[in-house]
Amino acid sequence: MSEETVPQQGGTGQPKGLLQQMEELMAALNADLSALDADLQAAGDAGRAAAEEGGQAG
């Protein structure tokens, strides 16, 4: 499949190349993974704090 057969996307009037599409998808995936990592880190920190409080209460 050549770049000419890739459907045109966006309103720029020029079809995006496959490499450009892949770079954009990878950037979006990286941003999503970074946000997920931050959420998991925050959840882990909250879980550790709760466990420490529970352990000190006894």
N, C-alpha and C positions, 0 to 999 in steps of 0.2 A: 504494500500500500504506500503510495507516494504522498508527499505533502499536499499535492493538488487535490487528492480525494478526501482530505480531512474537511469536515463541514466548517463553514465559516462561523466564528463565534464573536460575540461582542459587536458593538456598533461602530467600529473603526472603519469598516469598508474594506479591510484587508484580512485575508485568512491568516490565522495564527499557524506558525510552524509547529510540528510535533514536539520539537525540543522546547519551545517556549511554553507549550501547554503542560509538558511534563514538569518544567521548572516551577510553574505556577501551582500545580497540584502538590509538588513536594513542599513548597513554601507553606501552603495551606495546611498540609498534613503536619509539618513541623510545628506550626503555631498551635494546632489542636493538641498535639502531644505535649507541648510545653504547658498548655493550660491544664491538661489532665494531670501532668506531673505535679503542678502546683496544688491542685485540688487534693491529690493523694498525700502530698507532704503535709498539708494542713490537717487532713483527717488523721494522719498518723501522729502528728504532734498533739492533737486534741485527745486521741486515744491514750497516748502515753501519759499526758497530764492527768486524765481521769484515773488511770491505773495507779499512778503514784499517790494521788489523793486517797484512793481506796486502801492502798497498802499502809499509809501512814495513820489512818484512822484507827487501826487495831492495835 
